[in-house]
């Protein structure tokens, strides 16, 4: 109820502001000012990242070889029979002296529980937990249950489809050592990015996120955890009371609560965790719907606490406030267009003026589109070393993907928060769909071969 009330106040305030503003100055001007502020901050973060990289080349990060905390690796699994064994085999290959792996079967209806029990019997440092079918649902509850039995000074969380390189922890651990650091996030990369245009766009989206996270890290802003490949100090976890069982985005919720409590969250682009991209459109919509709803609800719940926190740094507060404008911008744009059209009809302006209004709005939209395009292209060149021509085409396709996926979904989520009852629909990400699709193709080919063989036998007879 509180989230609904706050969102209503924000929308009403924005509406009143735009209504008054349009009689004093063209509302497009205000929208452009907002965009300019975001661009300036973006350029500042790029400059800060370049400065940070240059400084690290001159004075590399000093690694304390004696800092080797015991790490508990938690892997929640719900109906992950097809991928969990390969994931655990990969995680066991991590070149680090002190770690345990806790796999948690969360009320699966397949044979996930049987698979993880066999892994626990096979390996000494692997522990299997099987939750009761009446247990509280959700990833946060799973992780809280596992935390009770985990022995680690640091907690590393992986999704059930994660794969990493052997030096993953050795790259990540040094960033966790400073006393004020509560968590470190690794870079996420789509493992099957070449399957289709959806997986390519998801990987490009992750690359853009890498650029943004690196920038936020460089300016000491509000870096966010991403669920897969997040390393958290037990002390920080205890300080914030563990994971929030009543959120649908455990990682984003935890990030904000850590910042409010004064903990720094860092980003390590050198440590990479690979995960499976979604190859079908409807599962992708379900996943992004959960991410976006969790993001917006998180801001509605914690914004005031963050802005008034005496422990949270001013840089992190400013960074968070600027990133919230990402969600205000689409609403601002739509309300601006609606107000201008209503005003034209109310003032009985000729249809040609309406034509001009629509054109000015389209120009503003094109400028925003160009901003996303340049941001994605820069990220692909900077972090994936994509050739110039290919970076242009990939940035174009991914920008279109952004406007198709995110823009209408944001409006849908705002409507859902305002008019629908809050639910705990987790929108679980399906793993192993690529393997499943390959098996379908193999079956189809085998059936065709069998038919040909039967026809050939008939001809020979």
DRENKEMAR-549771 format. One record per residue (C-alpha): x, y, z; residue number from 1. Coordinates in Angstrom, 1 decimal. Example, Ala and Ser with C-alpha at 12.3 -4.5 7.8 and 13.67 -1.06 7.14 Angstrom:
DRENKEMAR-549771
{r {12.3,-4.5,7.8},1};
{r {13.7,-1.1,7.1},2};
***
This chain:
DRENKEMAR-549771
{r {0.0,0.0,0.0},1};
{r {2.8,2.4,0.9},2};
{r {4.5,1.7,-2.5},3};
{r {1.3,2.5,-4.3},4};
{r {0.8,5.7,-2.4},5};
{r {4.3,6.9,-3.0},6};
{r {4.1,6.1,-6.7},7};
{r {0.8,8.0,-6.9},8};
{r {2.4,11.0,-5.2},9};
{r {5.4,10.9,-7.6},10};
{r {3.1,10.7,-10.7},11};
{r {0.8,13.4,-9.4},12};
{r {3.8,15.7,-8.6},13};
{r {5.3,15.1,-12.0},14};
{r {2.0,15.8,-13.6},15};
{r {1.5,19.1,-11.7},16};
{r {5.1,20.2,-12.5},17};
{r {4.7,19.6,-16.2},18};
{r {1.3,21.2,-16.3},19};
{r {2.6,24.4,-14.6},20};
{r {5.9,24.2,-16.5},21};
{r {4.3,24.2,-19.9},22};
{r {2.8,27.6,-19.4},23};
{r {6.2,29.1,-18.5},24};
{r {8.6,27.3,-20.7},25};
{r {8.2,24.6,-23.4},26};
{r {8.2,21.3,-21.5},27};
{r {10.6,19.8,-24.0},28};
{r {13.2,22.2,-22.5},29};
{r {12.8,20.5,-19.1},30};
{r {13.1,17.1,-20.7},31};
{r {16.2,18.1,-22.5},32};
{r {17.7,19.5,-19.3},33};
{r {17.1,16.1,-17.6},34};
{r {18.9,14.4,-20.5},35};
{r {21.8,16.8,-20.5},36};
{r {22.3,16.2,-16.7},37};
{r {22.4,12.5,-17.3},38};
{r {24.9,12.9,-20.2},39};
{r {27.2,15.1,-18.1},40};
{r {27.1,12.5,-15.3},41};
{r {27.8,9.8,-17.8},42};
{r {30.8,11.6,-19.2},43};
{r {32.1,12.2,-15.7},44};
{r {31.9,8.5,-14.9},45};
{r {33.8,7.7,-18.1},46};
{r {36.5,10.2,-17.2},47};
{r {36.6,8.7,-13.6},48};
{r {37.0,5.2,-15.0},49};
{r {39.8,6.2,-17.3},50};
{r {41.6,7.9,-14.5},51};
{r {41.1,4.9,-12.2},52};
{r {42.5,2.5,-14.9},53};
{r {45.5,4.8,-15.5},54};
{r {46.2,5.0,-11.8},55};
{r {46.0,1.2,-11.4},56};
{r {48.6,0.8,-14.2},57};
{r {51.0,3.1,-12.3},58};
{r {50.1,1.7,-8.9},59};
{r {48.6,-1.8,-9.3},60};
{r {46.3,-3.2,-6.6},61};
{r {48.4,-4.6,-3.8},62};
{r {47.1,-8.1,-3.1},63};
{r {47.4,-9.3,0.5},64};
{r {48.3,-13.0,0.0},65};
{r {47.4,-13.7,3.6},66};
{r {43.8,-12.6,3.1},67};
{r {42.2,-15.9,2.2},68};
{r {38.8,-16.0,4.0},69};
{r {36.9,-19.3,4.1},70};
{r {34.2,-18.9,1.4},71};
{r {30.8,-20.6,1.4},72};
{r {29.5,-20.9,-2.2},73};
{r {25.7,-21.0,-2.2},74};
{r {23.8,-22.4,-5.3},75};
{r {20.0,-22.3,-5.1},76};
{r {18.4,-24.7,-7.5},77};
{r {14.7,-25.1,-8.5},78};
{r {14.0,-27.7,-11.2},79};
{r {17.6,-27.5,-12.4},80};
{r {18.2,-31.3,-13.0},81};
{r {19.6,-30.6,-16.4},82};
{r {22.3,-28.1,-15.5},83};
{r {23.2,-28.4,-11.9},84};
{r {25.8,-31.2,-12.1},85};
{r {27.8,-29.4,-14.8},86};
{r {27.6,-26.2,-12.7},87};
{r {29.0,-27.8,-9.6},88};
{r {31.8,-29.6,-11.5},89};
{r {32.8,-26.2,-12.9},90};
{r {32.7,-24.5,-9.5},91};
{r {34.8,-27.2,-7.9},92};
{r {37.6,-26.4,-10.4},93};
{r {38.0,-22.9,-8.8},94};
{r {41.7,-22.5,-7.7},95};
{r {41.2,-21.4,-4.1},96};
{r {42.3,-23.1,-0.9},97};
{r {39.3,-22.5,1.4},98};
{r {35.7,-23.0,0.2},99};
{r {32.6,-25.2,0.5},100};
{r {29.7,-25.6,-1.9},101};
{r {26.2,-25.7,-0.5},102};
{r {23.5,-26.6,-3.1},103};
{r {20.0,-26.0,-2.0},104};
{r {17.1,-27.7,-3.7},105};
{r {14.1,-25.4,-3.5},106};
{r {11.0,-27.5,-3.7},107};
{r {11.8,-29.0,-7.1},108};
{r {9.3,-31.2,-9.0},109};
{r {12.1,-32.9,-11.0},110};
{r {15.1,-35.0,-9.8},111};
{r {17.2,-32.0,-8.7},112};
{r {17.2,-33.3,-5.1},113};
{r {18.6,-36.7,-6.3},114};
{r {21.3,-35.1,-8.4},115};
{r {22.6,-32.9,-5.6},116};
{r {22.6,-35.7,-3.1},117};
{r {24.8,-37.8,-5.4},118};
{r {27.1,-34.8,-5.7},119};
{r {27.3,-34.4,-1.9},120};
{r {28.1,-38.1,-1.6},121};
{r {30.8,-37.9,-4.3},122};
{r {32.6,-34.8,-3.0},123};
{r {33.7,-33.9,0.5},124};
{r {33.3,-30.1,0.2},125};
{r {29.8,-30.3,-1.3},126};
{r {26.8,-30.1,0.9},127};
{r {23.2,-30.8,-0.2},128};
{r {20.2,-29.2,1.3},129};
{r {16.6,-30.2,0.4},130};
{r {13.9,-27.7,1.4},131};
{r {10.4,-29.0,2.4},132};
{r {7.7,-28.4,-0.1},133};
{r {5.8,-26.1,2.4},134};
{r {8.9,-23.9,2.9},135};
{r {8.7,-20.2,2.3},136};
{r {9.2,-19.6,-1.5},137};
{r {11.8,-17.5,-3.2},138};
{r {15.6,-17.2,-3.6},139};
{r {16.0,-14.9,-0.6},140};
{r {14.4,-17.5,1.7},141};
{r {16.6,-20.2,0.2},142};
{r {19.8,-18.2,0.8},143};
{r {18.8,-17.4,4.4},144};
{r {18.3,-21.1,5.1},145};
{r {21.7,-21.9,3.7},146};
{r {23.3,-19.1,5.6},147};
{r {22.4,-20.8,8.9},148};
{r {24.6,-23.8,8.0},149};
{r {27.3,-22.0,6.0},150};
{r {30.7,-21.7,7.7},151};
{r {32.3,-19.0,5.5},152};
{r {33.5,-15.6,6.5},153};
{r {32.4,-14.6,2.9},154};
{r {29.4,-15.8,1.0},155};
{r {29.5,-16.3,-2.7},156};
{r {26.2,-16.7,-4.6},157};
{r {25.9,-18.4,-8.0},158};
{r {22.9,-19.2,-10.2},159};
{r {22.4,-22.8,-11.1},160};
{r {23.7,-22.2,-14.7},161};
{r {26.9,-20.3,-13.7},162};
{r {30.4,-21.1,-15.0},163};
{r {33.6,-19.4,-14.1},164};
{r {37.3,-19.6,-14.7},165};
{r {39.6,-21.3,-12.1},166};
{r {41.1,-17.9,-11.0},167};
{r {37.6,-16.4,-10.3},168};
{r {37.9,-16.1,-6.5},169};
{r {41.6,-15.0,-6.6},170};
{r {40.5,-12.0,-8.7},171};
{r {37.4,-11.2,-6.6},172};
{r {38.7,-11.7,-3.0},173};
{r {41.2,-8.8,-2.9},174};
{r {38.4,-6.3,-3.5},175};
{r {36.5,-7.5,-0.4},176};
{r {39.4,-7.0,2.0},177};
{r {38.9,-3.3,2.9},178};
{r {37.0,-2.8,6.2},179};
{r {34.3,-0.7,4.6},180};
{r {33.6,-3.0,1.7},181};
{r {30.5,-5.2,2.3},182};
{r {30.2,-6.9,-1.1},183};
{r {31.8,-7.3,-4.6},184};
{r {30.0,-8.1,-7.8},185};
{r {31.7,-9.9,-10.7},186};
{r {31.1,-9.1,-14.4},187};
{r {28.3,-11.1,-16.0},188};
{r {28.6,-12.5,-19.6},189};
{r {26.1,-14.4,-21.7},190};
{r {27.7,-17.8,-22.5},191};
{r {25.4,-18.6,-25.5},192};
{r {25.3,-15.2,-27.0},193};
{r {25.6,-16.4,-30.6},194};
{r {22.4,-18.5,-30.6},195};
{r {20.1,-15.8,-31.9},196};
{r {19.4,-12.1,-31.9},197};
{r {17.8,-12.2,-28.4},198};
{r {20.9,-13.7,-26.8},199};
{r {23.2,-11.3,-28.6},200};
{r {21.1,-8.3,-27.3},201};
{r {21.2,-9.7,-23.8},202};
{r {25.0,-10.0,-23.9},203};
{r {25.2,-6.4,-25.3},204};
{r {22.9,-5.3,-22.5},205};
{r {25.2,-7.0,-20.0},206};
{r {28.2,-5.3,-21.6},207};
{r {26.5,-1.9,-21.2},208};
{r {25.8,-2.8,-17.6},209};
{r {29.5,-3.6,-17.1},210};
{r {30.4,-0.1,-18.3},211};
{r {27.8,1.5,-16.0},212};
{r {28.9,-0.6,-13.0},213};
{r {32.5,0.2,-13.7},214};
{r {31.7,3.9,-13.8},215};
{r {29.7,3.8,-10.6},216};
{r {32.6,2.0,-9.0},217};
{r {35.1,4.6,-10.2},218};
{r {33.1,7.5,-8.7},219};
{r {32.4,5.5,-5.5},220};
{r {28.7,5.5,-6.4},221};
{r {25.9,3.0,-5.6},222};
{r {27.2,-0.1,-7.3},223};
{r {24.6,-2.9,-7.4},224};
{r {24.8,-6.6,-6.9},225};
{r {23.5,-8.8,-9.7},226};
{r {22.6,-12.1,-8.0},227};
{r {25.0,-14.3,-9.9},228};
{r {28.6,-13.9,-8.9},229};
{r {28.1,-11.7,-5.9},230};
{r {30.6,-12.1,-3.0},231};
{r {29.4,-10.8,0.4},232};
{r {31.0,-10.5,3.8},233};
{r {29.2,-12.4,6.5},234};
{r {29.6,-9.4,8.8},235};
{r {27.8,-7.2,6.3},236};
{r {25.0,-9.8,5.9},237};
{r {24.5,-10.0,9.6},238};
{r {24.5,-6.2,9.9},239};
{r {21.5,-5.8,7.4},240};
{r {19.7,-8.9,8.7},241};
{r {20.3,-11.2,5.8},242};
{r {18.3,-11.4,2.6},243};
{r {14.8,-9.9,2.4},244};
{r {12.3,-12.7,2.0},245};
{r {9.6,-10.3,0.7},246};
{r {11.4,-9.0,-2.3},247};
{r {11.4,-10.4,-5.9},248};
{r {14.9,-9.1,-6.6},249};
{r {17.1,-10.2,-3.7},250};
{r {20.3,-8.7,-5.2},251};
{r {19.0,-5.2,-5.8},252};
{r {17.2,-5.1,-2.4},253};
{r {20.4,-6.2,-0.7},254};
{r {22.6,-3.6,-2.6},255};
{r {20.4,-0.7,-1.4},256};
{r {20.3,-1.9,2.2},257};
{r {24.1,-2.3,2.3},258};
{r {24.6,1.2,1.1},259};
{r {22.1,2.6,3.6},260};
{r {24.0,0.9,6.4},261};
{r {27.3,2.5,5.1},262};
{r {28.8,-0.5,3.4},263};
{r {30.6,0.0,0.1},264};
{r {29.8,-2.3,-2.8},265};
{r {32.5,-2.8,-5.4},266};
{r {32.6,-4.0,-9.0},267};
{r {35.3,-6.3,-10.4},268};
{r {35.2,-6.5,-14.3},269};
{r {38.2,-8.9,-14.4},270};
{r {36.3,-11.7,-12.6},271};
{r {33.7,-13.0,-15.0},272};
{r {30.7,-15.3,-14.4},273};
{r {29.1,-16.8,-17.5},274};
{r {25.4,-17.6,-17.6},275};
{r {22.9,-18.9,-20.1},276};
{r {21.0,-16.3,-22.1},277};
{r {17.3,-16.8,-22.7},278};
{r {16.6,-17.9,-26.2},279};
{r {12.8,-17.4,-26.3},280};
{r {10.9,-14.1,-26.1},281};
{r {8.2,-15.0,-23.5},282};
{r {10.6,-16.3,-20.8},283};
{r {12.7,-13.2,-21.5},284};
{r {9.7,-10.9,-20.8},285};
{r {9.0,-12.8,-17.6},286};
{r {12.5,-12.4,-16.4},287};
{r {12.8,-8.7,-17.3},288};
{r {9.3,-8.0,-15.8},289};
{r {10.6,-9.4,-12.4},290};
{r {13.8,-7.3,-12.6},291};
{r {12.0,-4.1,-13.4},292};
{r {9.3,-4.5,-10.9},293};
{r {11.8,-5.4,-8.2},294};
{r {13.9,-2.3,-9.1},295};
{r {11.0,0.1,-9.0},296};
{r {9.6,-1.3,-5.8},297};
{r {13.1,-1.2,-4.2},298};
{r {13.4,2.5,-5.0},299};
{r {9.9,3.2,-3.6},300};
{r {10.6,1.3,-0.4},301};
{r {14.1,2.6,0.4},302};
{r {14.6,6.0,-1.4},303};
{r {13.8,8.1,1.6},304};
{r {15.9,6.0,3.9},305};
{r {18.8,6.2,1.4},306};
{r {18.5,10.0,1.0},307};
{r {18.4,10.5,4.8},308};
{r {21.0,7.9,5.8},309};
{r {23.8,9.3,7.8},310};
{r {26.0,6.3,7.0},311};
{r {25.5,6.3,3.2},312};
{r {28.0,8.4,1.4},313};
{r {26.9,11.6,-0.4},314};
{r {28.4,10.2,-3.7},315};
{r {26.3,7.0,-3.4},316};
{r {23.2,9.1,-2.7},317};
{r {23.7,11.3,-5.7},318};
{r {24.5,8.4,-7.9},319};
{r {21.3,6.6,-6.8},320};
{r {19.2,9.7,-7.4},321};
{r {20.6,10.1,-10.9},322};
{r {19.9,6.5,-11.8},323};
{r {16.3,6.9,-10.6},324};
{r {15.8,9.3,-13.5},325};
{r {16.0,6.4,-15.9},326};
{r {12.5,5.4,-14.7},327};
{r {11.1,8.9,-14.6},328};
{r {12.2,9.7,-18.2},329};
{r {9.6,7.5,-20.0},330};
{r {6.8,8.8,-17.9},331};
{r {8.0,12.4,-18.3},332};
{r {8.1,11.9,-22.1},333};
{r {4.6,10.4,-22.3},334};
{r {3.0,12.9,-20.0},335};
{r {4.7,15.8,-21.8},336};
{r {3.2,14.6,-25.1},337};
{r {-0.3,14.1,-23.7},338};
{r {-0.3,17.5,-22.0},339};
{r {0.7,19.3,-25.1},340};
{r {-1.9,17.6,-27.3},341};
{r {-4.6,18.4,-24.7},342};
{r {-3.5,22.0,-24.5},343};
{r {-3.6,22.3,-28.3},344};
{r {-7.2,20.9,-28.5},345};
{r {-8.3,23.1,-25.5},346};
{r {-6.9,26.2,-27.2},347};
{r {-8.5,25.2,-30.5},348};
{r {-5.2,25.3,-32.4},349};
{r {-5.2,24.2,-36.0},350};
{r {-4.2,20.6,-36.9},351};
{r {-0.9,21.7,-38.3},352};
{r {0.3,22.7,-34.8},353};
{r {-0.6,19.2,-33.6},354};
{r {1.6,17.9,-36.4},355};
{r {4.5,20.1,-35.1},356};
{r {3.9,18.9,-31.6},357};
{r {4.2,15.3,-32.6},358};
{r {7.3,16.0,-34.7},359};
{r {9.1,17.8,-31.8},360};
{r {8.3,14.8,-29.5},361};
{r {9.6,12.4,-32.1},362};
{r {12.8,14.5,-32.3},363};
{r {13.2,14.2,-28.5},364};
{r {12.6,10.5,-28.7},365};
{r {15.3,10.2,-31.4},366};
{r {17.8,12.1,-29.3},367};
{r {17.2,9.7,-26.4},368};
{r {17.5,6.7,-28.8},369};
{r {20.8,8.1,-30.0},370};
{r {22.1,8.4,-26.5},371};
{r {21.4,4.7,-25.8},372};
{r {22.9,3.8,-29.2},373};
{r {26.2,5.7,-28.4},374};
{r {26.3,4.3,-24.9},375};
{r {26.0,0.7,-26.1},376};
{r {28.5,1.2,-28.9},377};
{r {31.0,2.6,-26.6},378};
{r {30.5,-0.3,-24.1},379};
{r {31.0,-2.9,-26.9},380};
{r {34.2,-1.2,-28.1},381};
{r {35.6,-0.7,-24.6},382};
{r {34.8,-4.1,-22.9},383};
{r {34.2,-6.6,-25.8},384};
{r {36.7,-5.1,-28.3},385};
{r {34.0,-5.4,-31.0},386};
{r {35.2,-4.0,-34.4},387};
{r {33.8,-0.6,-35.3},388};
{r {31.4,-1.6,-38.1},389};
{r {30.0,-4.5,-36.1},390};
{r {29.7,-2.4,-33.0},391};
{r {27.5,0.0,-34.9},392};
{r {25.1,-2.7,-36.1},393};
{r {25.0,-4.4,-32.7},394};
{r {24.4,-1.1,-31.0},395};
{r {21.5,-0.3,-33.4},396};
{r {19.8,-3.7,-32.9},397};
{r {20.3,-3.6,-29.1},398};
{r {18.8,-0.1,-28.9},399};
{r {15.7,-1.2,-30.7},400};
{r {15.6,-4.2,-28.3},401};
{r {15.8,-1.8,-25.4},402};
{r {12.8,0.3,-26.6},403};
{r {10.7,-2.8,-27.4},404};
{r {11.5,-4.6,-24.1},405};
{r {11.9,-1.9,-21.4},406};
{r {9.8,1.1,-22.4},407};
{r {6.4,-0.5,-22.6},408};
{r {7.2,-2.9,-19.7},409};
{r {8.0,0.1,-17.4},410};
{r {4.5,1.6,-18.1},411};
{r {3.0,-1.8,-17.4},412};
{r {4.8,-2.2,-14.1},413};
{r {3.8,1.3,-13.0},414};
{r {0.2,0.4,-13.8},415};
{r {0.6,-2.9,-11.9},416};
{r {1.9,-1.2,-8.8},417};
{r {-0.8,1.4,-8.8},418};
{r {-3.8,-0.8,-9.5},419};
{r {-3.0,-4.4,-8.7},420};
{r {-2.3,-6.3,-5.5},421};
{r {1.3,-7.0,-4.8},422};
{r {2.2,-10.6,-5.5},423};
{r {5.4,-12.8,-5.1},424};
{r {5.5,-14.0,-8.7},425};
{r {9.2,-14.7,-9.0},426};
{r {9.2,-15.2,-12.8},427};
{r {11.9,-17.9,-12.5},428};
{r {14.5,-18.0,-15.3},429};
{r {14.4,-21.2,-17.2},430};
{r {17.8,-22.8,-17.7},431};
{r {18.9,-25.5,-20.1},432};
{r {16.6,-24.3,-22.9},433};
{r {19.4,-24.3,-25.4},434};
{r {20.2,-27.9,-24.7},435};
{r {16.5,-28.7,-24.8},436};
{r {16.2,-27.1,-28.2},437};
{r {19.2,-29.0,-29.5},438};
{r {17.7,-32.2,-28.4},439};
{r {14.4,-31.4,-30.2},440};
{r {16.4,-30.7,-33.4},441};
{r {18.3,-34.0,-33.0},442};
{r {15.0,-35.9,-32.6},443};
{r {13.6,-34.2,-35.6},444};
{r {16.6,-35.1,-37.7},445};
{r {16.6,-38.7,-36.4},446};
{r {12.9,-39.0,-37.3},447};
{r {13.6,-37.7,-40.8},448};
{r {16.5,-40.1,-41.2},449};
{r {14.3,-43.0,-40.1},450};
{r {11.6,-42.1,-42.6},451};
{r {14.2,-42.0,-45.4},452};
{r {15.6,-45.3,-44.4},453};
{r {12.1,-46.8,-44.5},454};
{r {11.4,-45.4,-47.9},455};
{r {14.8,-46.7,-49.1},456};
{r {14.0,-50.2,-47.9},457};
{r {10.6,-50.1,-49.7},458};
{r {12.4,-49.1,-52.9},459};
{r {15.0,-51.9,-52.6},460};
{r {12.2,-54.4,-52.0},461};
***
